[in-house]
Amino acid sequence: MIFDKGSFRDQAGKVFYSNNKVYRIINKEGLNRLHYIIEKNIIEKSINDNYLIQTKLVEKKNFSEEFSKDDLIYEHEKIPYISYPYEWSFSQLKAAALHHLDFHLYLLDLGATLIDASAYNIQFIGHKPIFIDLLSLKKYEDGEYWTGHKQFCENFLNPLILQSKKGINFNNWFKGNLEGIKTQDLNNILNFTDKISYNIFFQVYLLSKFEEKSKNSEIKIESKLKKKFPKKSYCSLLKQLKNFIKGLKPKKSKTLWENYSTTNTYDKIEEKNKIECVKKFISKNSFDSLCDLGCNNGLYSILSLQNGCKKVIGFDYDLNAVDQAYNFSCKDQLNFLPIYFDASNPSTRIGWNEVERKSFNDRANFDCVLALAFKHHLSLAKNIPLDEVVMWIISLAPKGLIEFVPKSDETVKKMLEIKGDIFKNYTEENFEKYIKENGKIVSITNISKSGRKIYEFER
Amino acid sequence: MKMLYLLLLIFITLISFTSNSFAYLDPGTGSIILQAILGFVAASIATITLYWNKLKNFFKKLLSKKDKKPDDF
């Protein structure tokens, strides 16, 4: 039994892992909170309506550990890949925000509510967002305020507004702050015309002014809380936010890789060869989870799913490409989750005691890795030694494909045009040598006249 | 007396911590004030809409009566 190190903020329960399964202990305090939820079958209803993660009560005797007599143990469906809001594209954060609001409205209709509004409580199974924190549910008390409002603004609303109004990606800022983007910071960035919008005026400008005022002067919160917040107003606030978020669109700037699959430098015959090679490799193996490094808009991820792979997690550092890939995944209802990832600066452990949110390496557990037209961007553009890149890719999964792009290739020529050829180690011989140092070469497929080759490896 | 006051203060602090089971969440005073205002705005809009609709219906009825009059004769 291993306790999740990020599950500590709420004293009413804890997440733990046992035999590769995910469980949650609910203690006496948690039970008091969930009493109404259990009594009204809200857990089952929420699961059936696709709001809440699959959850079932399990018996304590299944475990060798001793539990207190009041404890309840629930088993949750295991999320294939835990991702964090700072790794999502605009459309993903928007989908998560709408899922949160929809679920909250659904619960209010059943006489229940949510105690917080953390974006970390939403996870993706393929393209679908799902709510994972059972202990966020409680009975709605007449006249209560939305305690998660501030958190919702910082975790969901503000990052979306930042991208939509200013074209600034929220990801790296979010990763640095963990709780999202502060309303006062956003208010300082937005200009007068941005604030003319009803929702931005109230949710950003006015809220930041009140927050400032409450810091500087002594506002008695108790007197405010005595006044009831009507349920009608509560629901209309959620609905208003929902409609506003639904209408938000990312302010797009053209990025290099967004149109890569249509504008790349290799021709159609080469692409056909590459597709055939990937198809053959995926079909002969029955992979459960595949990691597609540099997935772009998901061409090879989707191809892998079509050829027998069960789920694919795609990684790319171009947010527009990730957004496009996510929209393809939604359109075709795929078990494909693309996320934002910069291999030269991957997600590290962050939060309390540096263990609250896991690093990329902590979460990397794949059957197969695809690194097609990927490694030269690390070796040549970011100056990471080729041996380290090869070792890292092979460490991610026991089997996979790595594409070697030689210096004679047009893309590489362009990359080295200004920099000059300062990479003496970047040779095919060395590349093969490094694979052999970490595993074995199963096959080599020539895919282009320029000398691009796909290496199948095993370790 | 001072001691009694101090004990009372400690007691109130303890009570307020234990009764608030969501103490880990910072709801923010600003957010509560905003919600109170938004609640008031929403309620006002609802009331204004109600009276506006009543007023509209009143005039509609009045106008339709006037329109019908020539047919009645």
HADDOCK unambig.tbl for C-alpha pairs under 7 A between the chains (distance, minus, plus):
assign (segid A and resid 9 and name CA) (segid B and resid 24 and name CA) 6.14 0.50 0.50
assign (segid A and resid 10 and name CA) (segid B and resid 24 and name CA) 6.80 0.50 0.50
assign (segid A and resid 145 and name CA) (segid B and resid 32 and name CA) 6.99 0.50 0.50
assign (segid A and resid 147 and name CA) (segid B and resid 27 and name CA) 4.96 0.50 0.50
assign (segid A and resid 148 and name CA) (segid B and resid 27 and name CA) 6.17 0.50 0.50
assign (segid A and resid 149 and name CA) (segid B and resid 31 and name CA) 6.52 0.50 0.50
assign (segid A and resid 150 and name CA) (segid B and resid 27 and name CA) 6.06 0.50 0.50
assign (segid A and resid 150 and name CA) (segid B and resid 28 and name CA) 6.43 0.50 0.50
assign (segid A and resid 150 and name CA) (segid B and resid 31 and name CA) 5.83 0.50 0.50
assign (segid A and resid 207 and name CA) (segid B and resid 30 and name CA) 5.87 0.50 0.50
assign (segid A and resid 207 and name CA) (segid B and resid 31 and name CA) 6.31 0.50 0.50
assign (segid A and resid 207 and name CA) (segid B and resid 34 and name CA) 6.21 0.50 0.50
assign (segid A and resid 210 and name CA) (segid B and resid 30 and name CA) 4.47 0.50 0.50
assign (segid A and resid 211 and name CA) (segid B and resid 29 and name CA) 6.70 0.50 0.50
assign (segid A and resid 211 and name CA) (segid B and resid 30 and name CA) 4.35 0.50 0.50
assign (segid A and resid 214 and name CA) (segid B and resid 29 and name CA) 6.30 0.50 0.50
assign (segid A and resid 214 and name CA) (segid B and resid 30 and name CA) 6.30 0.50 0.50
assign (segid A and resid 221 and name CA) (segid B and resid 29 and name CA) 6.24 0.50 0.50
assign (segid A and resid 229 and name CA) (segid B and resid 36 and name CA) 6.58 0.50 0.50
assign (segid A and resid 229 and name CA) (segid B and resid 39 and name CA) 6.51 0.50 0.50
assign (segid A and resid 233 and name CA) (segid B and resid 39 and name CA) 4.97 0.50 0.50
assign (segid A and resid 233 and name CA) (segid B and resid 42 and name CA) 6.11 0.50 0.50
